[in-house]
Amino acid sequence: MPDSIQTDPETRAEVVHAGVAFLAATVGWLLLGGLITAVIAAALRPDPSMPLEVAARLPAALALGAVLQTGGTLAVVLLLLRAFGRPASSAPARPVQVGLAALTGLTVGLLPGWIADRLRELAPSGESLLTVLQHTLPDAGLGPRLGLVLAICVLAPIAEELAFRGFLWTHLRRALSAPATLAITSVVFLLFHLDRLQTPSLLPTALLLGFLRWRTGSVLPAIAAHAANNVVGMVVLLALDPDRTPSIPLWSATLGTLASWSVALLPWLSRRGPDADVPPAPGPHPG
């Protein structure tokens, strides 16, 4: 079935408008998120002389900041979806699709982990969210741990997938081919993380999540895969020795990638065809 794309001037203008709104909302929220982090660190530091960057790594500050930032991201995305009046995806997902997508998320993180290991070897100095979490979680109490689990395993997958494979994908797909939409949303997803390890290493994950969105026509499988990936990462971080970072072997990363894509290519994950994710054209306005 041909990849049917609307390219009339009105549609292109709507896509540009949505893209500009998404970019403005994303940059604005990232800046506000940085301010929120600084305010939380200043409020929770036990000693006023403690530097804010040190206070921001305290378990309570890290957890509260993560919950507020991911929750705020979700709120911003929902406001965008409401303002532009388009659904996050054009097709409902069947339970089998959501379940199989979650399976892909269990092993997709191995290759990004291997890439992150190589980046650590090339540039051992510098800070990353992964290293901060690795050193913070062992000393965190139950409250901060639950907060980080909520933010990383629940709020972040929902918010980020509704943003990138939901709002942004739905609008770009009205004017671009699926491969082009997959490429753009993946790059924007990487840049959003602003992390020296996560930004370059998350490309395999972004491509798989985008492929699931394309193949199923729904954002729900991508949310399931993203959540499963983050749950595995959180379990590993909780189990790690903070003073020792085990290296992921290449064979393990290769097998994990093959396992994820083998499941992603199963016929049960395909809904209708290559254009399953093309949103319907808006109907005529009443009056």
BELGIVEN-V76270 format. One record per pair of residues at least 6 apart in sequence whose C-alpha atoms are under 6 Angstrom apart, sorted by sequence separation. I is the first residue (numbers start at 0). GAP is how many residues later the second one is. D is the distance in whole Angstrom. If there is no record, write none. Layout:
{{I & GAP & D} {I & GAP & D}}
This chain:
{{55 & 6 & 6} {192 & 6 & 6} {212 & 6 & 6} {189 & 9 & 5} {44 & 10 & 5} {211 & 10 & 6} {40 & 11 & 6} {208 & 13 & 5} {40 & 14 & 5} {40 & 15 & 5} {40 & 20 & 6} {185 & 20 & 5} {39 & 21 & 6} {163 & 21 & 6} {36 & 28 & 6} {181 & 28 & 6} {32 & 36 & 6} {165 & 53 & 6} {215 & 53 & 6} {215 & 54 & 5} {214 & 55 & 5} {215 & 55 & 5} {216 & 59 & 5} {216 & 60 & 4} {160 & 62 & 6} {213 & 63 & 6} {157 & 65 & 6} {156 & 66 & 6} {127 & 67 & 6} {156 & 69 & 5} {156 & 70 & 5} {152 & 74 & 5} {88 & 77 & 6} {152 & 77 & 5} {87 & 78 & 4} {152 & 78 & 5} {87 & 79 & 5} {58 & 81 & 5} {62 & 81 & 5} {115 & 81 & 5} {59 & 84 & 5} {62 & 84 & 5} {66 & 84 & 5} {58 & 85 & 6} {62 & 85 & 5} {65 & 85 & 6} {69 & 85 & 6} {73 & 85 & 4} {115 & 85 & 6} {69 & 86 & 5} {72 & 86 & 6} {76 & 86 & 6} {114 & 86 & 5} {111 & 89 & 5} {111 & 90 & 6} {133 & 103 & 6} {134 & 107 & 5} {133 & 108 & 6} {100 & 120 & 5} {104 & 120 & 4} {101 & 122 & 5} {105 & 122 & 6} {97 & 123 & 5} {101 & 123 & 4} {104 & 123 & 5} {105 & 123 & 5} {100 & 124 & 5} {104 & 124 & 4} {92 & 125 & 6} {90 & 126 & 5} {91 & 126 & 6} {101 & 126 & 6} {90 & 127 & 5} {88 & 129 & 5} {88 & 130 & 6} {113 & 134 & 5} {110 & 142 & 4} {109 & 143 & 5} {109 & 146 & 6} {107 & 148 & 6} {106 & 149 & 5} {107 & 149 & 6} {107 & 152 & 6} {14 & 156 & 6} {103 & 156 & 4} {5 & 168 & 6} {6 & 168 & 6} {4 & 169 & 6} {5 & 169 & 6} {4 & 170 & 6} {96 & 172 & 5} {89 & 187 & 6} {89 & 189 & 5} {2 & 272 & 6}}
